[in-house]
Amino acid sequence: MKRRKALLLIFLLTFTACTVDEVLDTINVAAQVAAEIGAALGPINPVDAAIVTNLSGIASAGVLVLQDIYQQYTANPATTDVGKVLAAVQAAKANLSQALAAAHITDPHTLQVVTAWANLIINTLDAVASAIEPAQPANTPSGVRMAVIPFSPQAVALAWQEQVCSGNYACSKLVHVPKHGLRKLW
């Protein structure tokens, strides 16, 4: 069973073609991941809980700004809008990385889980950036445009389950892949 999960994760993390909807779904799943770290950890000491809440707020704000800018980009894909999306990705990554580096989480388990969570968000942001960096001509209809993204919404949810939740069923149910984002894998 573990081998099958590992093979599925490898499959999902490989580069796959995706539509604008899949990129938006990936951003949506990243927003859920950003918001749910506190619930995933469960009860922790109050000082660490305040730090985690702050980190979650920083990550959520960055992902939501990216979501808004990406939606604007899909409505009118212009070269300047690509720059705005990439700038939003860089800002969100920098803010989360700096906040994590400055955080003084005392519990080793909490630190390990929060670090895995932050890395998942940062990797997902990188995937979104790579999906739009090979700029498509402005006259390409956004619904038809294909991009290459190393993370799908399913891969982000699976990485959440494996890296953050460590197989905890209740935790894994905190993040949902939009139904229209589901694709038959085989």
Secondary structure, 3 states (H helix, E strand, C coil): CHHHHHHHHHHHHCCEEECHHHHHHHHHHHHHHHHCHHHHHCCCCHHHHHHHHHHHHHHHHHHHHHHHHHHHHHHCCCHHHHHHHHHHHHHHHHHHHHHHHHCCCCCHHHHHHHHHHHHHHHHHHHHHHHHHCCCCCCCCCCCCCCEEECCCHHHHHHHHHHHHCCCCHHHHCCCCCCHHHCCCCC
